[in-house]
Each structure stands twice: as C-alpha cells, then as structure tokens.
Amino acid sequence: MKDFLPRRATFIALLFFAATQPIAAAQTTETPPPNIMIVLCDDLGYGDIGCYGHDVIKTPHLDKFAKQSLKLTDCYAAAPNCSPARTGLMTGRTPSRVGVYSWIPFLSPMHVRETEITIAHRLKDAEYETCQVGKWHLNGWFNLPGQPQPNDMGFDHWFATQNNALPNHRNPYNFVRNGIPAGPLEGYASHLVTDEAINWLDHRDEKKPFFMYVCYHEPHEPIATDAEYAAMYGNGDNPSLEAHHGNITQMDTAFGRLMKKLETLNVEENTLVIFTSDNGPAMTRIHPHGSTDGLRKYKGHLYEGGIRVPGLVRWPGHVKPGTTSDVPVSALDFLPTLCEVAGTTPPSDRVLDGTSVLPVFHGKNVTREKPLYWQFNYAKSDPRVVIRDGDWKLLSKLDLNDQGNLTDITDQQMEQFKTAKLQGFELYNLKKDRNETTDLSKTNPQQLNKMVAAMTKIYTEVQQEAPIWPAWTWPRYEGQRIEWPPYRGK
C-alpha cells in the first residue's frame, strides 16, 4: 500500500501532464499574424539612395535598413506616373483596367471606383487595423460625392493630401485627417507624416495586427528642404541640386524615426516592411538631379528608368538579411503577396495582374501565369505598352491620333483606350542589356512573335475592361500657375 500511493500519484500527474501538452504546445508555437507596412516614396529614382549606388546622397537609415533586408534589383512600379502607380499597388490590377490612366488633377472625375478591392480591404477583413498617412492621389479630392477616399478603401484612420503637399513640403496646409481638414501645419511633410504614423502606432489596438501605408511626398516637386539638409550638399552655389539631394536625406531621417518607433514598441521582429517608390525620377526643368543608375529614360517613360525602382523587404525571421534577388517583382504583386502573408485570400471575382511573390522573400523563384504588364497611353516616348517575361522585355507603340495632355479628359482619348492598336515593337534582353541599348526585334523573330502574342492577349483584355470617363477640362486659373523655386529653409 505504501508503494501504491506514490505510483498512483505519479500516474495521475502523468495523465494531467499529457492532457495539457497539446494546449501548451499550441500556445507556444502559434505565431501571431505579422504587422505589415508599405513605405512609398514619390519620384525617388532607382539610383537615388546609397544602397542602390548613389555615392553623394546620404541615406544612412535606408542603407542600414537595406543590410537588414532583401534587396530587389528588378523591382517595378505599376506605372511610370503617380496615380496609376498607386492604383496598381493598392489593387493588384494594371491601372488601365481600373480606369486610372494618368495622374489625377484636383477635382477630376477620374478616380479608383468603390467597386475595387484594395490591400487594406482584404487585411481589414482579416482583422487588421489599417492606417494610411501621406499622399493619396487616388481621387479628385476628399469629401466629393461619388469619389471614394481612404476610409472607403479599407483604412480605419487616414491623414492625407489628395496630391502634393502645398504650397510645398514646408508648412503644408492641405492635409485632411479622417475627412476633416487639418489646417495649416508647421514642419516638413515627411516628418509630419511620420509624426502621424507614430501617434497612431502609440494608440492603436495592440491586440490586433496592423497594416500601415506610409506615402512620403519626397522628392516630388514642389520641393522644400530644411537648410540643415540642403547644406550637406553645398553652400548655395547650386541651390536646385542642394534642395533635391537634401530632400531625400530629409526623408531618410523621417524613415529612420519610423523604423526606430517599431523597435521601441517591440514590434520590429514581427513586422514586414516594404520600401519602394511610385516611379522613376522626374528630371524636371527645376530639379533635373534624380538618378536611374544608368537606366534608360525616367518618369513618364516605359523604359527601365521610368518604372524600375528601389525595393527593400525586411521581415525578421523570414527574409534573410543582406540578401539580393534579381527575380522581377512588381507593385502589382503586393496585394496577392500580402494576402498570403496575412493568411487571407485575394479577390477571386476579378482579374489580377500580380501574383504572390512570397517565395522570393524566402530566396526562391516564382512562376507567373502571365508576363508583367504595363500600359501608359500618355508616355513621353513612343512605347505605350510593355510586357516583361523572364529576361525579355517587349515594348509597343500604339496607333494614337494625338493622345492629348495628362490632365484633361476628351472623348477622343477615351475612344482610343478602347480602339488603339499595337504597332512597332522593340525587344530587349534585360539580363544582358538592362539599359535597353540594343533592339533585338529583327534578330530574334521567334521570341518576338511569342511575346507579341502574349502582349496582344493581355492588351485586348484590358481594352475590354477599361472604363470610360466623361469629357472634362481641368479648371485652370491664374493662381495655379506657380513657379516652384527650390526652397532651402528659413
């Protein structure tokens, strides 16, 4: 009897231990959904930051971030222009399917329609808290009847400008917070956007994962740069260059503050952060200083300089730090990829032009059902439609009869979106010729014919789906004719 009691007690203890193990195991192995953050710059060129080869512009925070990240050498914007690029990023659909054909001027009827499904919609359905801060540029203005704004597109909290910060990056007056004008603000846009992001992170529901979409205005014109940053690049002899380069360093400092906040909140280890740009550098008359690192052309063109952009992905425990991938990745891929990351599914009732590139984050390749596709009827050079399939890139002209300007909407423009035909092709092997110097269309007829067939199939589908907007003329007035001199601070 004396031996039985200890044995009985041991047996009961073992039963209890065994019964509790599955629960304990589940509690210790279950990983909470990752937080997700996209940081998007405006008109930041492929070669405009240190980790992508610029040897003058100082970006210490992004360079540090790059060492913790996967660097994408072949990362692409969805378009070579602001609003279409942001449309593709948010919806996973090439912007011409959605009807955002160019940048959206103030009060334009063109917008991302409420029937579109965004990354924020899908993540909110997956119990994420959602926040957008910075440049929006997916509608003609806020609180306009019939034009959705960030809260209609899946965001719980938003602090945004319709387009650029005005009058420039310094002391902007056109931010709107959750539908209410914020009034005149003091400070520079990148830091005001970061302040709002940090404040939201401090007050969010910590029981939920978050999705944050941070859209810096820099270095898009009208540029305003604090004198502290401009002075890093000269003593006033070249104020345009000093303002441009300093503007990027100013943004880099704001980005560093945001990354530091993730660290201090102890959420850095479970947060996937993607850093990229909406298109190539603008290379304007006032600030012709952006860098494509030798790629052909710049913003507004469908050559590589207009659409290839920086792409950095940090996700501790999932993405190997300091690695590089040359697998082509597009902003169109973000929606299906982030849906997979969050444990949800992309919309299945519409055509998506992106695919999940989660394998790329893990150092692998990805198989696409169709080539990457771009269309921009308002391109500054002849090619208006592009596909990339592996190492090969095909560009096509369109038989347009004067496509008109980027702001007004005419019946002729809209008709041509439905009727224009592909013509005049250029073919490049980007593996051997990333600067697109040698057209191979005449020496590789088999590859050309294969890619023309693939392009024609997608182009025809997009033509059929492309919506038509009513004719509209931008209401110009003298106050809009502003020359934007470089601003170097007080």
C-alpha positions in Angstrom: 0.0 0.0 0.0 2.8 2.4 0.7 4.3 1.7 -2.8 0.9 2.2 -4.5 0.1 5.7 -3.3 3.3 7.3 -4.8 2.8 5.3 -8.0 -0.9 6.4 -8.2 0.1 10.0 -7.6 2.7 9.7 -10.3 0.2 8.2 -12.8 -2.3 11.0 -12.2 0.4 13.6 -12.6 1.5 12.0 -15.9 -2.1 12.0 -17.2 -2.5 15.6 -16.3 0.8 16.4 -17.9 -0.1 14.6 -21.1 -3.6 16.2 -21.3 -2.2 19.7 -21.0 0.6 19.3 -23.6 -1.4 20.0 -26.8 -2.7 23.2 -25.2 0.7 24.3 -24.0 2.2 23.4 -27.4 -0.4 25.4 -29.2 0.1 28.3 -27.0 3.9 28.3 -27.5 4.0 27.6 -31.3 1.2 29.8 -32.5 2.7 32.8 -34.2 0.6 36.0 -34.3 -0.1 37.4 -37.8 2.7 39.8 -38.8 2.2 43.5 -38.9 2.6 44.9 -42.4 4.0 48.3 -43.5 4.5 49.7 -47.0 6.6 52.8 -47.3 6.2 54.5 -50.7 8.3 57.5 -51.8 7.3 59.9 -54.6 9.6 60.3 -57.7 12.5 58.5 -56.0 14.8 57.1 -58.7 16.3 53.7 -58.8 19.8 55.1 -58.1 18.8 57.9 -55.7 19.8 56.2 -52.4 23.1 54.9 -51.2 22.3 51.2 -51.1 21.3 51.5 -54.8 24.6 53.1 -55.8 24.4 56.8 -55.2 27.8 58.0 -54.0 26.7 61.5 -53.0 23.2 61.5 -51.5 23.4 60.4 -47.8 20.7 57.9 -46.8 22.2 56.3 -43.6 18.9 55.0 -42.3 17.9 53.3 -45.6 21.4 51.9 -46.0 21.1 50.4 -42.5 17.6 49.1 -43.4 19.0 47.5 -46.6 21.5 45.5 -44.6 18.6 44.0 -42.7 16.6 43.4 -45.8 16.2 41.6 -49.1 17.3 44.0 -51.9 15.3 43.6 -55.1 17.4 44.6 -58.1 14.4 44.2 -60.5 11.6 45.9 -58.6 9.0 47.7 -60.6 6.3 50.3 -60.1 2.9 49.6 -61.7 3.2 52.6 -63.9 5.7 55.5 -64.7 3.3 58.1 -63.2 1.9 58.8 -59.8 -1.8 57.9 -59.6 -1.7 54.9 -61.9 1.3 53.5 -60.0 -0.6 53.9 -56.7 -3.7 52.3 -58.2 -1.8 49.2 -59.3 -0.1 48.9 -55.9 -3.4 49.1 -54.0 -5.5 46.9 -56.2 -3.1 44.4 -57.8 -4.6 45.3 -61.2 -2.9 47.2 -64.0 -4.2 50.8 -63.8 -5.8 50.8 -67.2 -8.2 48.0 -66.1 -9.2 50.3 -63.2 -9.5 53.4 -65.3 -6.8 55.5 -63.8 -5.0 56.5 -66.9 -2.8 59.3 -65.7 -2.1 61.5 -62.6 -5.4 62.8 -61.2 -5.7 66.6 -61.1 -7.7 68.5 -58.5 -11.4 67.9 -58.9 -11.0 65.4 -61.8 -13.8 62.9 -62.2 -11.2 60.1 -62.6 -10.8 58.0 -59.5 -10.4 54.5 -58.2 -14.0 53.3 -58.1 -15.6 51.9 -54.9 -16.0 48.5 -56.5 -12.3 48.0 -56.5 -10.8 45.9 -53.7 -7.6 47.1 -52.1 -4.9 45.6 -49.9 -6.5 47.5 -46.9 -9.9 45.9 -47.6 -8.5 42.4 -47.6 -6.4 42.9 -44.5 -9.2 44.7 -42.6 -11.3 41.6 -43.3 -8.5 39.6 -41.8 -8.9 41.6 -38.5 -6.1 44.0 -39.2 -6.2 47.6 -38.0 -5.4 49.8 -41.0 -3.9 53.3 -41.4 -2.8 55.5 -44.3 -0.6 58.6 -44.0 0.7 60.9 -46.6 0.0 61.3 -50.3 -3.2 59.5 -51.5 -3.8 60.6 -55.2 -6.5 58.1 -56.0 -9.3 60.6 -56.3 -10.0 64.2 -57.4 -10.5 65.5 -53.9 -11.8 64.4 -50.5 -15.4 64.5 -49.5 -16.5 64.7 -53.1 -19.8 62.9 -53.8 -19.2 59.6 -55.7 -15.4 59.7 -55.1 -14.1 57.2 -52.5 -11.5 58.3 -50.1 -9.2 56.2 -47.8 -11.9 55.2 -45.3 -14.0 53.8 -48.3 -10.9 51.9 -49.4 -10.4 50.0 -46.2 -8.5 52.4 -44.0 -9.6 52.9 -40.4 -7.5 56.0 -39.9 -6.1 58.4 -42.5 -4.1 61.6 -42.7 -3.6 62.5 -46.3 -3.2 65.0 -49.1 -5.1 64.5 -52.4 -1.9 65.0 -54.4 1.2 67.0 -53.4 1.8 68.8 -50.1 1.0 72.5 -50.7 2.4 75.1 -51.1 5.4 72.7 -50.8 6.9 70.3 -48.3 7.3 73.1 -45.7 4.3 74.1 -43.5 1.6 72.4 -45.7 -2.0 73.5 -45.4 -3.8 70.8 -47.4 -3.7 67.7 -45.2 -7.1 66.1 -44.3 -7.5 63.8 -41.3 -10.4 61.3 -41.5 -12.4 63.7 -43.7 -11.7 66.9 -41.7 -9.1 69.4 -43.0 -6.2 69.6 -40.6 -5.5 73.3 -41.4 -2.0 74.9 -41.7 0.7 72.7 -40.2 4.2 73.5 -39.1 7.1 71.4 -40.2 8.2 69.4 -43.3 5.9 66.9 -44.9 8.0 63.7 -44.3 8.2 64.4 -40.6 4.5 65.4 -40.3 3.6 62.1 -42.0 6.0 60.3 -39.6 4.6 62.1 -36.6 1.0 61.0 -37.5 2.2 57.4 -38.1 4.0 57.3 -34.7 1.0 58.8 -32.9 -1.3 56.2 -34.5 1.1 53.4 -33.5 1.1 54.6 -29.9 -2.7 54.5 -29.7 -3.7 51.5 -31.9 -5.4 48.4 -30.6 -2.4 46.2 -29.6 -4.5 43.1 -29.7 -4.7 43.3 -33.5 -2.1 43.2 -36.1 -1.7 46.4 -38.2 -1.4 47.4 -41.8 0.2 50.9 -42.4 0.6 52.5 -45.8 3.1 55.4 -45.5 3.3 57.7 -48.5 6.1 60.2 -48.4 5.8 63.2 -50.7 9.6 63.5 -51.2 11.3 64.2 -53.5 8.4 65.2 -55.8 8.1 68.9 -56.6 7.3 71.4 -55.2 10.4 70.6 -53.1 11.1 72.3 -49.8 14.2 71.2 -47.9 15.4 72.3 -44.4 18.6 74.3 -44.6 20.3 71.7 -42.4 19.9 69.1 -45.1 20.5 71.3 -48.1 23.8 72.5 -46.6 25.1 68.9 -46.7 25.4 69.3 -50.5 26.9 72.7 -50.9 27.0 76.3 -49.8 24.3 77.7 -52.1 26.2 77.6 -55.4 23.7 75.0 -56.8 20.5 75.5 -54.8 18.5 73.3 -57.1 20.8 70.3 -56.6 21.2 71.0 -52.9 17.5 71.2 -52.3 16.8 67.9 -54.2 19.6 65.9 -52.6 18.9 67.3 -49.2 15.2 66.5 -49.6 16.0 62.8 -50.0 18.2 62.9 -46.9 15.4 64.7 -45.0 13.0 61.9 -46.0 15.6 59.3 -44.9 15.7 60.8 -41.4 12.0 60.6 -41.2 12.1 57.0 -42.3 14.7 56.3 -39.6 12.4 57.7 -37.0 9.6 55.4 -38.1 11.8 52.3 -38.0 13.1 53.3 -34.6 9.5 53.5 -33.4 8.9 49.9 -34.4 11.9 49.0 -32.4 10.9 50.9 -29.2 7.3 49.4 -29.4 8.9 46.0 -29.6 7.1 45.1 -32.8 10.0 45.2 -35.2 10.6 41.5 -35.1 7.0 40.7 -36.2 6.6 43.5 -38.8 7.1 43.1 -42.5 8.3 46.4 -44.0 8.4 47.1 -47.8 10.2 50.2 -49.0 9.8 51.3 -52.6 8.9 54.3 -54.9 6.0 55.1 -57.2 8.0 55.6 -60.4 11.4 56.8 -61.6 12.9 60.3 -61.0 11.1 63.2 -62.5 14.1 65.0 -64.0 12.3 68.3 -64.3 13.5 71.6 -65.6 13.9 72.9 -62.0 15.3 69.7 -60.4 17.0 67.5 -63.1 19.0 65.7 -60.5 17.4 62.3 -60.0 19.4 59.1 -60.7 18.3 55.9 -62.5 21.8 54.4 -62.1 22.2 54.4 -65.9 18.8 53.0 -66.8 17.2 54.4 -69.9 14.9 57.5 -69.5 12.9 58.5 -66.4 9.4 59.2 -65.0 6.8 59.2 -67.7 8.6 56.7 -69.9 8.1 52.9 -70.1 11.8 52.3 -70.5 13.5 50.9 -67.4 14.3 54.4 -65.9 10.7 55.2 -65.6 9.4 52.0 -64.0 12.3 50.2 -62.2 12.5 51.4 -58.6 14.2 50.6 -55.3 12.7 47.7 -53.5 13.7 46.6 -50.0 11.9 43.9 -47.9 12.6 43.4 -44.2 10.9 40.6 -42.3 12.9 39.3 -39.4 12.9 35.5 -39.2 11.6 35.1 -42.7 13.7 37.3 -45.0 17.4 36.7 -44.8 19.2 40.0 -44.1 21.6 41.4 -46.6 20.5 39.2 -49.5 19.7 40.2 -53.1 17.3 38.9 -55.6 17.1 39.6 -59.4 13.6 38.0 -59.7 11.3 40.6 -61.2 8.8 41.9 -58.7 6.1 44.4 -59.4 4.0 46.6 -57.1 1.1 44.7 -58.7 2.3 41.7 -56.7 1.9 43.3 -53.3 -1.8 42.6 -52.9 -1.7 38.8 -53.5 1.6 38.5 -51.6 0.4 40.4 -48.5 -2.9 38.5 -48.6 -0.9 35.2 -48.3 1.3 36.7 -45.6 -1.8 37.7 -43.6 -3.4 34.3 -44.1 -6.3 35.5 -46.3 -7.0 35.3 -50.0 -7.0 37.9 -52.8 -10.3 38.7 -54.5 -11.4 35.9 -56.9 -14.1 37.7 -58.8 -11.9 39.9 -60.9 -8.7 39.7 -63.0 -5.5 40.4 -61.0 -2.3 41.2 -62.8 0.1 40.4 -60.0 1.0 37.2 -58.3 2.2 36.2 -54.8 6.0 36.6 -54.7 6.3 35.2 -51.2 8.8 32.6 -52.5 11.1 35.5 -53.5 11.1 36.7 -49.9 12.4 33.2 -49.0 15.2 33.3 -51.6 13.3 31.3 -54.2 12.0 32.0 -57.7 8.4 32.5 -58.7 6.3 31.1 -61.6 4.0 33.6 -63.3 0.9 32.6 -65.3 1.3 35.6 -67.5 4.0 38.3 -68.1 4.3 41.5 -66.2 2.3 44.2 -68.0 2.4 48.0 -68.2 0.3 50.4 -70.2 0.6 54.2 -70.3 -1.0 55.9 -73.2 0.5 59.3 -72.2 4.1 58.1 -72.2 6.7 60.7 -73.1 8.3 58.4 -75.6 6.7 56.2 -78.3 6.3 52.9 -76.4 3.0 52.8 -74.6 2.5 49.1 -73.8 5.1 46.8 -72.2 5.5 43.2 -71.0 8.4 41.5 -69.3 8.7 37.7 -69.4 11.7 36.4 -67.7 14.8 38.3 -69.0 12.9 39.5 -72.1 11.1 42.9 -72.4 8.8 43.8 -75.3 7.7 47.4 -75.9 5.0 48.5 -78.4 3.7 51.8 -79.8 0.0 52.5 -80.3 -1.6 54.0 -83.4 -2.8 57.0 -81.4 -4.2 60.2 -83.0 -2.8 62.8 -80.6 -3.4 61.3 -77.1 -3.7 64.8 -75.7 -2.4 66.1 -72.4 -2.1 64.4 -69.0 -4.9 66.5 -67.2 -7.9 66.9 -69.5 -10.2 64.1 -70.5 -11.5 64.1 -74.1 -13.9 61.8 -75.9 -11.1 61.0 -78.4 -8.8 60.0 -75.6 -11.4 57.7 -74.1 -12.2 56.2 -77.5 -8.6 55.4 -78.2 -8.3 53.5 -74.9 -10.9 51.1 -76.5 -9.7 51.1 -80.1 -6.0 51.8 -80.4 -3.9 49.0 -81.9 -0.4 47.7 -81.1 2.2 48.6 -83.7 6.0 49.0 -83.9 7.8 46.7 -81.4 11.1 46.8 -79.6 12.7 43.8 -77.9 15.4 43.7 -75.3 17.1 41.1 -73.2 17.4 42.8 -69.8 19.8 40.2 -68.4 22.4 41.2 -71.0 21.3 44.7 -71.7 19.5 46.4 -68.7 20.0 49.8 -70.3 18.0 48.9 -73.4 20.6 49.9 -75.9 20.2 47.0 -78.5 16.8 46.3 -80.1 16.7 42.6 -80.9 13.2 42.5 -82.6 14.7 41.9 -86.0 17.3 39.3 -85.0 15.0 37.2 -82.7 11.8 36.7 -84.7 10.7 33.6 -82.7 11.0 35.4 -79.4 9.3 38.5 -80.8 6.3 36.6 -82.2 5.8 34.7 -78.9 5.8 37.9 -76.9 3.7 39.9 -79.3 1.0 37.1 -79.0 1.2 37.3 -75.1 1.0 41.1 -75.2 -1.9 41.1 -77.6 -3.9 38.8 -75.4 -3.5 40.9 -72.2 -3.9 44.2 -74.1 -7.2 43.0 -75.6 -8.5 42.0 -72.2 -7.5 45.4 -70.7 -9.2 47.3 -73.6 -12.4 45.4 -73.0 -12.4 46.2 -69.3 -11.1 49.8 -69.4 -13.9 52.2 -68.2 -14.7 55.4 -69.9 -14.8 58.8 -68.1 -16.9 61.8 -69.2 -15.1 64.6 -71.0 -13.6 67.1 -68.6 -11.3 70.1 -68.7 -9.1 71.0 -65.7 -10.4 74.3 -64.3 -7.2 76.3 -64.7 -6.9 79.7 -63.1 -4.1 82.1 -62.6 -3.4 81.0 -59.0 -2.4 77.6 -60.2 0.3 78.9 -62.4 3.0 78.7 -59.8 6.7 78.6 -60.4 8.3 76.4 -57.7 11.8 77.7 -56.9 14.0 75.4 -54.7 13.4 76.2 -51.1 16.3 75.8 -48.7 14.6 76.5 -45.3 14.4 79.6 -43.2 
